[in-house]
Amino acid sequence: MKVLESAAAVIVEPAVRAGLAVIWLHGLGADGYDFVPIVPELALGPALAVRFVFPHAPVRPVTLNGGAPMRAWYDLLGLDRSAAQDERGLRAAAELVGEFIDAQVAAGVPRQRIVLAGFSQGGALALHVGLRQREALAGIMALSAYLPLETQLERELTPAGRATALLMCHGVRDAVLPLAMGTHARDLLRAQGMAVEWHEYPMAHEVCAAQIADVARWLRAVGT
């Protein structure tokens, strides 16, 4: 395993040529280093040959946090479903994520071998981008997340997005993004015909060992 660092992302390279790429988007206020320690915990082994790409979100003022500048994929105006959303910021962030996907394709990993993952705001963005792809990815993984721009989903969900494997995980004690936001997203997606694999855990807005085990099993399934 080799760790490469740049202003754009942290990349964890496998020992052999990558056969699967996981683009993992961090949550609000964190950075690409946040989930790097999870890579060895997944214990995926050399056979799967996974390249992990952990992009850094740009620094921007966040309305929800009093305008304080921090790394954020888009502005947050509120956390409940009735709050206004930064659609312009979301669409710009989607273009940025698209560039990371294109970079992996250019590096020799086909789109059907790319997983788009994320935690919290990063998970919401992973859903937004993955569901709108013209060519199906290997999978979408949304951890402790919600579904942004849900009223536009029915007309923007593509056949490729609908056919993409989807893992969603959430903590039952999550006080930041309550469990109901996750189950609401799950139910909307299932109503659109998606086969959502759903797991919930006795945890807050975080990641736990049981969840890491489920993520590892799911990655092996979509990667083989």
Secondary structure, DSSP 8 states (H G I E B T S, - for coil): -EEEE-SSEEEEE-SS--SEEEEEE--TT--GGGGTTHHHHH---TTT-EEEEEE---EEEEGGGTTEEEE-SS-BS-SSTTS-B-HHHHHHHHHHHHHHHHHHHHTT--GGGEEEEEETHHHHHHHHHHTT-SS--SEEEEES---TTGGGHHHH--HHHHHS-EEEEEETT-SSS-HHHHHHHHHHHHHTT--EEEEEES-SSS--HHHHHHHHHHHHHHH-
